[in-house]
Amino acid sequence: MIIEPWLYILSALLLGLMIGSFLNVVIYRLPIMMERSWQAEARQALQMPVETSARFNLCFPASSCPHCQHKIKIWQNIPLISYLILRGRCAQCSTPISPRYICVELITGLAFAAVMWRYGATPLALGGLILTSVLIALCFIDADTQLLPDQLTLPLIWMGLLFNLYSGFITPAEAIWGAVLGYLSLWSLFWVFKLLTGKDGMGYGDFKLLAALGAWMGATTLPVIVLMASLVGIVASIILRVTRGQPMAFGPALVIAGWIVWMADSQINQLIQWWLQLSGLKA
């Protein structure tokens, strides 16, 4: 039986909405889990009694309203639909629910549909959905906390290397060089800036994120990603400075640029080849 392509795209959209609901949990809880772990390690290092607290992870406790602690029922947790039915408010105390939750769900759903449209029902699409999910989580976590957790960046590097082990998106050699050069490029820039100014220009999480993008997409895409991320970062930083008076983390800009470059890989490769020929670097 032949299944119409639009059914795959629709299925990816619905799956993305559900994954987006879970990503909201990751985005909110993972930084808290990290902070609690750091506090426990610090107290242990200082030989202070470790405080016992209720179990808190991605699965427990059940989701609840942060204002009134009302436990969210299953029907109140349906992606997108529940938000519309509840009119963006808690069913118990009517406190407004942050529109960020529905934005994450919509972005994930639309991104999943775009990946399925781009790659079809293939193993490449499966890898793309994994990459997209982790990038979305990293984007919003970094925007909120200016942290890029190793719990996400390091597995993303290894997943990129393993996925390309048998030439998924790129060859194994391209994936390895992409990871190495992705890390070293920002690492070198970090130390040049630090030696010149005495300040930290970015965090180590940015190195690992670019290494992950290199592992998935190869070294040739890195200059385009960094250039595009710099432009996105400059524009976003100006907007945030004017509207909120706060700086922007570089991670979200890397995520946006990396995902766009990955989705437009053939066009980017043509641009790179044209530039190399123009520069006389390729016969």
C-alpha positions, -999 to 999 in steps of 0.1 A, spaced: 0 0 0 14 34 -11 11 61 16 8 96 4 38 119 14 15 144 31 5 117 56 41 113 66 44 151 70 11 152 90 23 124 112 56 141 118 37 173 128 16 155 153 47 136 167 65 169 169 37 184 190 40 155 215 78 156 216 76 194 220 54 188 251 82 166 265 109 191 256 91 217 277 97 194 306 134 190 297 138 227 293 123 235 327 136 206 348 171 198 335 187 231 348 170 226 382 183 190 383 218 203 374 217 230 401 206 205 428 234 182 417 260 210 420 247 220 454 249 184 466 284 180 453 295 214 469 281 204 503 298 170 501 331 187 492 327 211 521 319 182 544 285 196 551 254 174 556 237 167 523 201 178 523 176 152 514 148 165 491 119 150 472 128 131 441 129 154 411 137 143 376 123 143 341 96 118 350 88 126 387 69 145 401 39 148 378 35 182 361 17 208 381 8 245 381 38 264 395 14 289 411 -12 267 429 5 233 426 -26 218 409 -17 185 394 -22 187 356 -46 160 344 -40 140 312 -66 159 292 -51 192 304 -17 181 290 -27 174 253 -2 194 232 -17 226 217 -53 215 222 -53 218 260 -38 252 258 -66 264 235 -94 247 255 -81 262 288 -76 296 270 -40 297 282 -49 296 319 -46 271 348 -79 251 352 -77 255 390 -65 291 397 -68 307 363 -32 319 364 -20 326 328 2 298 313 33 311 297 29 311 259 64 298 257 50 263 262 28 264 232 56 280 212 80 251 219 53 226 209 45 245 176 82 250 167 89 213 173 59 202 153 66 225 124 103 216 125 95 179 124 71 184 95 99 203 76 124 175 83 99 149 69 92 171 39 129 175 33 141 138 38 109 118 34 103 86 54 139 75 55 166 68 82 180 103 74 147 118 86 149 98 119 184 112 125 171 147 116 143 144 141 167 134 169 190 163 160 161 188 158 148 177 192 181 182 210 188 215 193 154 229 204 160 219 240 195 234 239 182 266 224 156 273 250 177 262 280 206 285 269 182 314 263 168 309 298 199 301 318 229 307 296 238 270 301 244 244 274 243 211 295 269 184 289 240 160 293 228 171 259 258 185 240 281 155 246 255 128 235 247 150 205 284 148 194 285 110 198 252 106 181 264 126 151 296 106 148 277 73 151 249 83 127 275 92 101 296 61 108 281 45 76 278 78 57 244 91 69 245 128 60 283 129 55 313 105 55 328 93 88 360 113 81 340 145 75 321 139 108 353 134 128 369 165 113 338 185 118 337 176 155 374 184 160 374 216 140 341 227 155 354 225 190 389 239 183 377 269 162 356 284 191 381 272 217 409 291 199 387 322 195 379 320 232 416 321 242 426 348 218 398 370 232 407 361 268 444 369 262 436 403 246 409 414 271 412 392 302 375 383 298 356 352 288 339 358 255 318 326 256 313 294 275 327 260 269 292 247 260 294 267 228 326 248 218 308 215 224 276 226 205 296 236 174 315 203 177 282 185 177 270 205 146 303 196 129 298 159 137 264 160 121 272 183 91 309 182 85 337 208 87 329 226 54 296 239 69 313 254 100 323 288 85 288 293 72 272 283 105 295 307 125 290 336 101 252 331 101 251 327 139 272 358 144 247 378 123 217 363 141 234 370 175 242 406 167 206 414 156 191 395 186 215 411 211 206 446 199 169 438 203 174 423 237 195 452 249 169 477 238 138 458 250 151 439 281 186 453 289 201 418 289 227 401 267 219 371 245 236 338 248 254 326 217 239 291 218 205 299 204 222 317 174 243 286 168 212 264 170 192 285 145 221 288 121 231 252 123 196 239 117 190 262 87 224 252 72 216 215 78 182 218 61 196 237 32 227 214 28 227 211 -9 224 248 -15 251 255 11 274 230 -6 269 247 -39 277 280 -23 308 266 -7 320 251 -40 314 284 -58 334 303 -31 363 278 -33 364 281 -71 362 319 -68 390 319 -43 412 297 -65 413 270 -37 399 244 -60 407 237 -96 
